[in-house]
């Protein structure tokens, strides 16, 4: 999905469009991670340009603690979701 956001130029003088795009994706992913909507793995996939260690470092810089799992069912559900996403991505790549 592609989303277009119009930002007044006076607010982006010191950043290139690519830097701003990455920052917006990073901040959105961190907010979703903080609220428990997505895992760190899903956040990295959402951003698409950094690895998990870098994402967790950015979280730490913003005072966001790493999240754990409440139980094994929660972990298994996330693994199943990521497995499904990987299969879907592979199917798209094979087309």
WOVENUR-V18719 format. One record per backbone hydrogen bond with DSSP energy under -1.0 kcal/mol. CO is the residue of the C=O (numbers start at 0). NH is the residue of the N-H. If there is no record, write none. Layout:
CO,NH  CO,NH
This chain:
7,10  8,11  11,14  15,19  16,20  17,21  18,22  19,23  20,24  21,25  22,26  23,27  24,28  25,29  26,30  27,31  28,32  29,33  30,34  31,36  32,35  38,42  39,43  40,44  41,45  42,46  43,47  50,54  51,55  52,56  53,57  54,58  55,59  56,60  57,61  58,63  59,62  70,74  71,75  72,76  73,77  74,78  75,79  76,80  77,81  78,82  79,83  80,84  81,85  82,86  83,87  84,88  85,89  86,90  87,91  88,92  89,93
